[in-house]
Amino acid sequence: MRRVRRTSRFVSAGAAAGAVVIGVVVSRQVPGASASRSTASGTAATSTTATTGAGSAGSGTTSTTAASTTTTTAPSRSGTTGSAGSGVSGSTGSSSVRSTTRTPVVVSGGTGR
Amino acid sequence: MSASGPALVRMRAIGTTAEVAVVDPGAAPRAALILRDELAAIDLACSRFRPDSEIAAVERAGDAVRVSPLLFAALEAACRVAERTGGAVDPTVGSAMDAIGYDRDFEDVAGAGSGPGRGTAGAGAVPGWRAIELDARHRTVRVRPGVHVDLGATAKALVVDRAATRIAGALGVGTLVSVGGDVAVQGPAPEGGWAVGIAPDASAGPGHAQQVVAVDEGAIASSSTTVRAWSVAGRPRHHIVDPATGDCAATCWTLVSAFAPSCVEANAATTAAIVWGAAAPGRLEGLGVPARLVDERGGVLVLNGWPADPTVRTAPRCARSRARAAAS
């Protein structure tokens, strides 16, 4: 079982023009605790390890045990590789999106305020 | 061993929150300046709420006008998205947006309401993106008279892509840019990748994330019908228009997130999915876009390699809209 300790620290900074908040996320891994990833190239298969803990955002010091990482690689569809600004593409090439128990830096969601 | 994490700078712009994170904290102030510059430029070029915007001048002209490279790029991206989504995401929804009551900055819409009787009905089918004539050789644009352009969706995504690319290139650092919940990363990612939370409201904060994913490159966008939503005469309204009706898209999925090589592509997929409703899973599967869809009852459907979230139940696949689609 891998052990990962994560420390999150968010501090307000003196704002320049406009309200500015600077947050610094500090991650520290216990030696030998590098997270492994399972990649399933060309398929939508996933590989998951059990999660027993998760950090919380901006909550000072938190500890997690057994960080979980699930990696999937999007299926590549020949002839449809896109480039920036090219509309909908059926391929993300070798890029992948995977689950993690790490503290999010930002949130993707509906356009809030 | 230890590693200093990314530095995050947050600012208000174009009616929402914009954020930039860089792997090297020392680069944060310059990164923020670049992002602010890009946001100011896109606002001046594309805003439908500013009478001094470049797109407003193009609409007033009624004839072919030479425009800035930025506005041309925004219009080109919007028309390309419209074509590739079969018109589900169309830049000529401006009048429809006005008709549903979203005719000013959203803070004013939500704060003051749109008034009884205003914004309760759609405007009918929109003119369609072919009403925008683009001449790449001369960099000119003609918007058919009477057509009101809204670049809200694609321009926001475009500025995310542009800012992330420019910051990573100029400063030589791994960069994440988020504007209103649309996210792109460029350059070397921090160890473990960039962690991005998924939530209905991007401004709710990381603690409200339903799921957390990590990426090393590309972009994640989300569209939701539960934020930028308001009520007119007791009727719920939201900001995503179905171009076929000119009215708010039927609420089938309340939150759709997608991963793509660029934010423009990811945003196109999520916005189109809201409009496609019950047909969205099949179309997204066909496109191969990794996506996560949440229905009205909180059920979650993941597609094309988007990681499963074991804590949630499988979506009932938007049963209500499926029945409506079958009947039509």
Chai-1 contact restraints between the chains, C-beta under 6 A:
chainA,res_idxA,chainB,res_idxB,connection_type,confidence,min_distance_angstrom,max_distance_angstrom,comment,restraint_id
A,G18,B,M11,contact,1.0,0.0,6.0,A-B,restraint_1
A,G18,B,R12,contact,1.0,0.0,6.0,A-B,restraint_2
A,V20,B,V9,contact,1.0,0.0,6.0,A-B,restraint_3
A,V20,B,M11,contact,1.0,0.0,6.0,A-B,restraint_4
A,V21,B,R10,contact,1.0,0.0,6.0,A-B,restraint_5
A,I22,B,A7,contact,1.0,0.0,6.0,A-B,restraint_6
A,I22,B,V9,contact,1.0,0.0,6.0,A-B,restraint_7
A,G23,B,L8,contact,1.0,0.0,6.0,A-B,restraint_8
A,V24,B,A7,contact,1.0,0.0,6.0,A-B,restraint_9
A,V25,B,G5,contact,1.0,0.0,6.0,A-B,restraint_10
A,V26,B,G5,contact,1.0,0.0,6.0,A-B,restraint_11
A,S27,B,G5,contact,1.0,0.0,6.0,A-B,restraint_12
A,R28,B,S2,contact,1.0,0.0,6.0,A-B,restraint_13
A,A44,B,N304,contact,1.0,0.0,6.0,A-B,restraint_14
A,A44,B,G305,contact,1.0,0.0,6.0,A-B,restraint_15
A,T46,B,P307,contact,1.0,0.0,6.0,A-B,restraint_16
A,A57,B,P206,contact,1.0,0.0,6.0,A-B,restraint_17
A,A57,B,G207,contact,1.0,0.0,6.0,A-B,restraint_18
A,T70,B,P307,contact,1.0,0.0,6.0,A-B,restraint_19
A,T72,B,G305,contact,1.0,0.0,6.0,A-B,restraint_20
A,T72,B,P307,contact,1.0,0.0,6.0,A-B,restraint_21
A,A74,B,P290,contact,1.0,0.0,6.0,A-B,restraint_22
A,A74,B,N304,contact,1.0,0.0,6.0,A-B,restraint_23
A,A74,B,G305,contact,1.0,0.0,6.0,A-B,restraint_24
A,P75,B,G288,contact,1.0,0.0,6.0,A-B,restraint_25
A,R77,B,G288,contact,1.0,0.0,6.0,A-B,restraint_26
A,G82,B,P261,contact,1.0,0.0,6.0,A-B,restraint_27
A,G82,B,E265,contact,1.0,0.0,6.0,A-B,restraint_28
A,A84,B,D161,contact,1.0,0.0,6.0,A-B,restraint_29
A,A84,B,S262,contact,1.0,0.0,6.0,A-B,restraint_30
A,G85,B,A77,contact,1.0,0.0,6.0,A-B,restraint_31
A,G85,B,S262,contact,1.0,0.0,6.0,A-B,restraint_32
A,G85,B,V264,contact,1.0,0.0,6.0,A-B,restraint_33
A,G87,B,R80,contact,1.0,0.0,6.0,A-B,restraint_34
A,G87,B,V81,contact,1.0,0.0,6.0,A-B,restraint_35
A,G87,B,R84,contact,1.0,0.0,6.0,A-B,restraint_36
A,G87,B,A268,contact,1.0,0.0,6.0,A-B,restraint_37
A,V88,B,R84,contact,1.0,0.0,6.0,A-B,restraint_38
A,V88,B,E265,contact,1.0,0.0,6.0,A-B,restraint_39
A,V88,B,A268,contact,1.0,0.0,6.0,A-B,restraint_40
A,V88,B,A269,contact,1.0,0.0,6.0,A-B,restraint_41
A,V88,B,L287,contact,1.0,0.0,6.0,A-B,restraint_42
A,S89,B,E265,contact,1.0,0.0,6.0,A-B,restraint_43
A,G90,B,L287,contact,1.0,0.0,6.0,A-B,restraint_44
A,G90,B,G288,contact,1.0,0.0,6.0,A-B,restraint_45
A,S91,B,G288,contact,1.0,0.0,6.0,A-B,restraint_46
A,T92,B,G218,contact,1.0,0.0,6.0,A-B,restraint_47
A,T92,B,P261,contact,1.0,0.0,6.0,A-B,restraint_48
A,S95,B,E217,contact,1.0,0.0,6.0,A-B,restraint_49
A,S95,B,G218,contact,1.0,0.0,6.0,A-B,restraint_50
A,V97,B,V213,contact,1.0,0.0,6.0,A-B,restraint_51
A,V97,B,V215,contact,1.0,0.0,6.0,A-B,restraint_52
A,V97,B,F259,contact,1.0,0.0,6.0,A-B,restraint_53
A,V97,B,P290,contact,1.0,0.0,6.0,A-B,restraint_54
A,R98,B,A214,contact,1.0,0.0,6.0,A-B,restraint_55
A,R98,B,P307,contact,1.0,0.0,6.0,A-B,restraint_56
A,S99,B,V213,contact,1.0,0.0,6.0,A-B,restraint_57
A,S99,B,P307,contact,1.0,0.0,6.0,A-B,restraint_58
A,T100,B,A195,contact,1.0,0.0,6.0,A-B,restraint_59
A,T100,B,V212,contact,1.0,0.0,6.0,A-B,restraint_60
A,T100,B,A214,contact,1.0,0.0,6.0,A-B,restraint_61
A,R102,B,A195,contact,1.0,0.0,6.0,A-B,restraint_62
A,P104,B,A195,contact,1.0,0.0,6.0,A-B,restraint_63
A,P104,B,V196,contact,1.0,0.0,6.0,A-B,restraint_64
A,P104,B,G197,contact,1.0,0.0,6.0,A-B,restraint_65
A,P104,B,P206,contact,1.0,0.0,6.0,A-B,restraint_66
A,P104,B,A209,contact,1.0,0.0,6.0,A-B,restraint_67
A,P104,B,V212,contact,1.0,0.0,6.0,A-B,restraint_68
A,V105,B,A21,contact,1.0,0.0,6.0,A-B,restraint_69
A,V105,B,W194,contact,1.0,0.0,6.0,A-B,restraint_70
A,V105,B,A195,contact,1.0,0.0,6.0,A-B,restraint_71
A,V106,B,E19,contact,1.0,0.0,6.0,A-B,restraint_72
A,V106,B,S178,contact,1.0,0.0,6.0,A-B,restraint_73
A,V107,B,G197,contact,1.0,0.0,6.0,A-B,restraint_74
A,V107,B,A199,contact,1.0,0.0,6.0,A-B,restraint_75
A,V107,B,A202,contact,1.0,0.0,6.0,A-B,restraint_76
A,V107,B,P206,contact,1.0,0.0,6.0,A-B,restraint_77
A,V107,B,A209,contact,1.0,0.0,6.0,A-B,restraint_78
A,S108,B,G181,contact,1.0,0.0,6.0,A-B,restraint_79
A,S108,B,V183,contact,1.0,0.0,6.0,A-B,restraint_80
A,S108,B,V196,contact,1.0,0.0,6.0,A-B,restraint_81
A,S108,B,I198,contact,1.0,0.0,6.0,A-B,restraint_82
A,S108,B,I220,contact,1.0,0.0,6.0,A-B,restraint_83
A,S108,B,S222,contact,1.0,0.0,6.0,A-B,restraint_84
A,S108,B,S257,contact,1.0,0.0,6.0,A-B,restraint_85
A,G109,B,G181,contact,1.0,0.0,6.0,A-B,restraint_86
A,G109,B,A199,contact,1.0,0.0,6.0,A-B,restraint_87
A,G109,B,P200,contact,1.0,0.0,6.0,A-B,restraint_88
A,G109,B,D201,contact,1.0,0.0,6.0,A-B,restraint_89
A,G109,B,A202,contact,1.0,0.0,6.0,A-B,restraint_90
A,G109,B,S222,contact,1.0,0.0,6.0,A-B,restraint_91
A,G110,B,P200,contact,1.0,0.0,6.0,A-B,restraint_92
A,G110,B,D201,contact,1.0,0.0,6.0,A-B,restraint_93
A,G110,B,S224,contact,1.0,0.0,6.0,A-B,restraint_94
A,G110,B,V227,contact,1.0,0.0,6.0,A-B,restraint_95
A,T111,B,T16,contact,1.0,0.0,6.0,A-B,restraint_96
A,T111,B,G180,contact,1.0,0.0,6.0,A-B,restraint_97
A,T111,B,G181,contact,1.0,0.0,6.0,A-B,restraint_98
A,T111,B,R228,contact,1.0,0.0,6.0,A-B,restraint_99
A,G112,B,D201,contact,1.0,0.0,6.0,A-B,restraint_100
A,G112,B,A202,contact,1.0,0.0,6.0,A-B,restraint_101
A,G112,B,S203,contact,1.0,0.0,6.0,A-B,restraint_102
A,G112,B,V227,contact,1.0,0.0,6.0,A-B,restraint_103
A,R113,B,S203,contact,1.0,0.0,6.0,A-B,restraint_104
